[in-house]
Amino acid sequence: MSDDWSRYIRFRDDGLSPQDVWNYARSDGLKFADSIRMIRLVFDLTLVEAKEVTIQAESLGTSLEEYQGRVLLPAIEAATSLDISMD
């Protein structure tokens, strides 16, 4: 797909949230990486902020921090068999 983000810019200008625009992009068939790039450019987000949008829009968690703590940290601990908790 070309880098014509005008549809998503209109959505932003109409007041849609980054999560809503993300969902439109994905339903339009944008690949994940292209959707990340689009959401960053259209909403002037950092990569971390764009990942936060992704987690919320895809209903993977309430925040990036919560998702990483619930999903990624246990996976890393299991893969390394190390206790890397902050206790």
MARBA-3410 file (N, C-alpha, C, O; in Angstrom, 1 decimal):
87
0.8,-1.2,0.0,0.0,0.0,0.0,0.9,1.2,0.0,2.0,1.2,0.6 ~ 0.4,2.3,-0.7,1.2,3.5,-0.7,1.2,4.2,0.6,0.4,3.8,1.5 ~ 2.0,5.2,0.7,2.0,6.0,2.0,1.0,7.2,1.9,1.3,8.2,2.5 ~ -0.1,7.0,1.3,-1.2,8.0,1.3,-2.0,7.8,2.6,-2.9,7.0,2.6 ~ -1.7,8.6,3.6,-2.4,8.5,4.9,-3.6,9.5,5.0,-4.1,9.7,6.1
-4.0,10.1,3.9,-5.0,11.2,3.9,-6.3,10.7,4.6,-6.9,11.5,5.3 ~ -6.7,9.5,4.3,-7.9,8.9,5.0,-7.8,9.0,6.5,-8.7,9.4,7.2 ~ -6.6,8.6,7.0,-6.4,8.5,8.4,-6.2,9.9,9.0,-6.6,10.1,10.2 ~ -5.7,10.8,8.3,-5.5,12.2,8.7,-6.9,12.8,8.8,-7.2,13.5,9.8 ~ -7.8,12.5,7.9,-9.2,13.0,8.0,-9.9,12.4,9.3,-10.6,13.2,10.0
-9.7,11.1,9.5,-10.2,10.6,10.7,-9.7,11.3,12.0,-10.5,11.6,12.9 ~ -8.4,11.5,12.0,-7.8,12.2,13.2,-8.4,13.6,13.3,-8.8,14.0,14.4 ~ -8.5,14.3,12.2,-9.1,15.7,12.2,-10.5,15.7,12.5,-11.0,16.7,13.1 ~ -11.2,14.6,12.3,-12.6,14.5,12.7,-12.8,14.1,14.2,-13.9,14.0,14.7 ~ -11.7,13.9,14.9,-11.7,13.6,16.3,-11.6,12.2,16.7,-11.8,11.9,17.9
-11.4,11.3,15.8,-11.2,9.9,16.1,-9.9,9.6,16.9,-8.9,10.3,16.7 ~ -10.0,8.7,17.9,-8.8,8.4,18.7,-7.8,7.6,17.9,-8.1,7.0,16.8 ~ -6.6,7.6,18.3,-5.6,6.8,17.7,-6.0,5.3,17.6,-5.7,4.6,16.6 ~ -6.6,4.8,18.6,-7.1,3.4,18.7,-8.1,3.2,17.6,-8.1,2.1,16.9 ~ -9.1,4.1,17.4,-10.1,4.0,16.4,-9.5,4.0,15.0,-9.8,3.2,14.1
-8.5,4.9,14.8,-7.8,5.0,13.5,-7.0,3.8,13.2,-7.0,3.3,12.1 ~ -6.4,3.2,14.2,-5.7,1.9,14.1,-6.6,0.9,13.6,-6.3,0.1,12.7 ~ -7.8,0.8,14.2,-8.7,-0.3,13.8,-9.2,-0.1,12.4,-9.3,-1.1,11.7 ~ -9.4,1.1,11.9,-9.7,1.4,10.5,-8.6,0.9,9.6,-8.8,0.3,8.6 ~ -7.4,1.3,10.0,-6.2,0.9,9.2,-6.1,-0.6,9.0,-5.9,-1.2,8.0
-6.3,-1.3,10.2,-6.2,-2.8,10.1,-7.3,-3.4,9.3,-7.1,-4.4,8.6 ~ -8.5,-2.8,9.4,-9.6,-3.4,8.7,-9.5,-3.0,7.2,-10.1,-3.7,6.3 ~ -8.7,-2.0,6.9,-8.4,-1.6,5.5,-7.4,-2.6,4.9,-7.1,-2.5,3.7 ~ -6.8,-3.4,5.7,-5.8,-4.4,5.2,-4.3,-3.9,5.4,-3.4,-4.6,4.9 ~ -4.1,-2.8,6.1,-2.7,-2.4,6.4,-2.0,-3.5,7.2,-2.6,-4.0,8.2
-0.8,-3.8,6.8,0.0,-4.7,7.6,0.4,-4.1,8.9,0.3,-2.9,9.1 ~ 0.8,-4.9,9.9,1.1,-4.4,11.2,2.1,-3.3,11.2,1.9,-2.2,11.8 ~ 3.2,-3.5,10.5,4.3,-2.5,10.5,3.9,-1.2,9.8,4.2,-0.2,10.3 ~ 3.1,-1.4,8.7,2.6,-0.2,8.1,1.6,0.6,9.0,1.6,1.8,9.0 ~ 0.8,-0.1,9.7,-0.1,0.5,10.7,0.6,1.3,11.8,0.2,2.3,12.2
1.7,0.7,12.3,2.5,1.3,13.3,3.1,2.6,12.7,3.1,3.7,13.3 ~ 3.7,2.5,11.5,4.3,3.7,10.9,3.2,4.8,10.7,3.4,6.0,10.9 ~ 2.0,4.4,10.2,0.9,5.3,9.9,0.5,6.0,11.2,0.4,7.2,11.2 ~ 0.3,5.3,12.3,-0.2,5.8,13.5,0.8,6.8,14.1,0.4,7.8,14.7 ~ 2.1,6.5,14.0,3.1,7.3,14.4,3.1,8.7,13.7,3.2,9.7,14.3
3.0,8.6,12.4,3.1,9.8,11.5,1.8,10.6,11.7,1.9,11.9,11.8 ~ 0.7,10.0,11.6,-0.6,10.8,11.7,-0.8,11.4,13.0,-1.3,12.6,13.1 ~ -0.4,10.8,14.1,-0.6,11.3,15.4,0.6,11.9,16.1,0.6,12.3,17.2 ~ 1.8,11.8,15.4,3.0,12.3,15.9,3.4,11.6,17.2,3.7,12.3,18.2 ~ 3.4,10.3,17.2,3.7,9.5,18.3,5.1,8.9,18.3,5.6,8.7,17.2
5.6,8.7,19.5,6.9,7.9,19.6,6.5,6.4,19.3,5.4,6.1,19.3 ~ 7.6,5.6,19.2,7.3,4.2,19.0,6.6,3.6,20.2,5.7,2.8,20.0 ~ 7.1,4.0,21.4,6.4,3.5,22.6,5.0,3.9,22.7,4.1,3.0,23.0 ~ 4.6,5.1,22.3,3.2,5.5,22.3,2.4,4.8,21.3,1.3,4.4,21.5 ~ 3.0,4.5,20.1,2.3,3.8,19.1,2.1,2.3,19.5,1.0,1.7,19.3
3.1,1.7,20.3,2.9,0.4,20.8,1.7,0.4,21.8,1.0,-0.6,21.9 ~ 1.6,1.4,22.6,0.5,1.5,23.6,-0.8,1.5,22.9,-1.7,0.9,23.3 ~ -0.9,2.3,21.8,-2.1,2.3,21.0,-2.5,0.9,20.5,-3.6,0.5,20.5 ~ -1.5,0.2,20.0,-1.6,-1.1,19.5,-2.2,-2.0,20.5,-3.1,-2.8,20.3 ~ -1.6,-2.0,21.7,-2.0,-2.9,22.8,-3.5,-2.7,23.1,-4.3,-3.6,23.3
-3.8,-1.4,23.2,-5.2,-1.0,23.6,-6.2,-1.4,22.4,-7.3,-1.9,22.7 ~ -5.8,-1.0,21.2,-6.7,-1.2,20.1,-7.0,-2.7,19.8,-8.0,-3.1,19.4 ~ -5.9,-3.5,20.0,-6.1,-4.9,19.7,-6.6,-5.7,20.9,-6.7,-6.9,20.9 ~ -7.0,-4.9,22.0,-7.5,-5.5,23.2,-6.6,-6.5,23.9,-7.0,-7.6,24.4 ~ -5.3,-6.2,23.8,-4.3,-7.1,24.4,-4.0,-6.8,25.8,-3.4,-7.5,26.6
-4.4,-5.6,26.2,-4.2,-5.1,27.6,-4.7,-3.7,27.8,-5.0,-3.0,26.8 ~ -4.6,-3.2,29.0,-5.0,-1.8,29.3,-3.9,-0.8,29.0,-4.1,0.4,28.8 ~ -2.7,-1.3,29.0,-1.5,-0.5,28.8,-0.3,-1.4,28.3,-0.4,-2.6,28.5 ~ 0.6,-0.7,27.8,1.9,-1.4,27.4,2.5,-2.1,28.6,3.0,-3.2,28.5 ~ 2.6,-1.3,29.7,3.2,-1.8,30.9,2.5,-3.0,31.4,3.2,-4.0,31.8
1.2,-3.0,31.5,0.4,-4.1,32.0,0.6,-5.3,31.0,0.8,-6.4,31.5 ~ 0.6,-5.1,29.7,0.8,-6.2,28.8,2.2,-6.8,28.9,2.3,-8.1,29.0 ~ 3.2,-6.0,29.0,4.5,-6.6,29.2,4.7,-7.3,30.5,5.3,-8.4,30.5 ~ 4.1,-6.8,31.5,4.2,-7.5,32.8,3.4,-8.8,32.8,3.8,-9.8,33.5 ~ 2.3,-8.8,32.1,1.4,-10.0,32.1,1.9,-11.1,31.1,1.8,-12.3,31.4
2.4,-10.6,30.0,2.7,-11.6,28.9,4.2,-11.8,28.7,4.7,-12.9,28.7 ~ 4.9,-10.7,28.5,6.3,-10.8,28.1,7.2,-11.2,29.3,8.1,-12.1,29.1 ~ 7.0,-10.6,30.4,7.9,-11.0,31.5,7.8,-12.5,31.9,8.9,-13.1,32.0 ~ 6.6,-13.1,32.0,6.6,-14.5,32.3,7.2,-15.3,31.1,7.8,-16.4,31.4 ~ 7.0,-14.9,29.9,7.6,-15.6,28.8,9.1,-15.6,28.8,9.8,-16.6,28.6
9.7,-14.4,29.2,11.1,-14.3,29.3,11.6,-15.1,30.5,12.6,-15.9,30.4 ~ 10.9,-15.1,31.6,11.3,-15.9,32.8,11.3,-17.4,32.4,12.2,-18.1,32.8 ~ 10.2,-17.8,31.7,10.1,-19.2,31.4,11.3,-19.6,30.4,11.8,-20.7,30.5 ~ 11.6,-18.7,29.4,12.6,-19.0,28.4,14.0,-19.1,29.0,14.8,-19.9,28.6 ~ 14.2,-18.3,30.0,15.6,-18.3,30.6,15.7,-19.0,31.9,16.8,-19.3,32.4
14.5,-19.5,32.4,14.5,-20.2,33.7,15.2,-19.4,34.8,15.7,-20.0,35.8 ~ 15.1,-18.1,34.7,15.7,-17.2,35.8,14.6,-16.4,36.4,13.6,-16.1,35.8 ~ 14.7,-16.1,37.7,13.8,-15.3,38.4,14.3,-13.8,38.2,15.3,-13.4,38.8 ~ 13.6,-13.1,37.4,14.1,-11.7,37.1,13.1,-10.7,37.7,13.0,-9.6,37.3 ~ 12.3,-11.2,38.7,11.4,-10.3,39.3,12.1,-9.1,40.1,13.3,-9.3,40.4
11.4,-8.1,40.3,12.0,-6.9,41.0,11.8,-6.9,42.5,11.9,-5.9,43.1 ~ 11.4,-8.0,43.1,11.1,-8.1,44.5,12.4,-7.9,45.3,12.3,-7.9,46.5
END
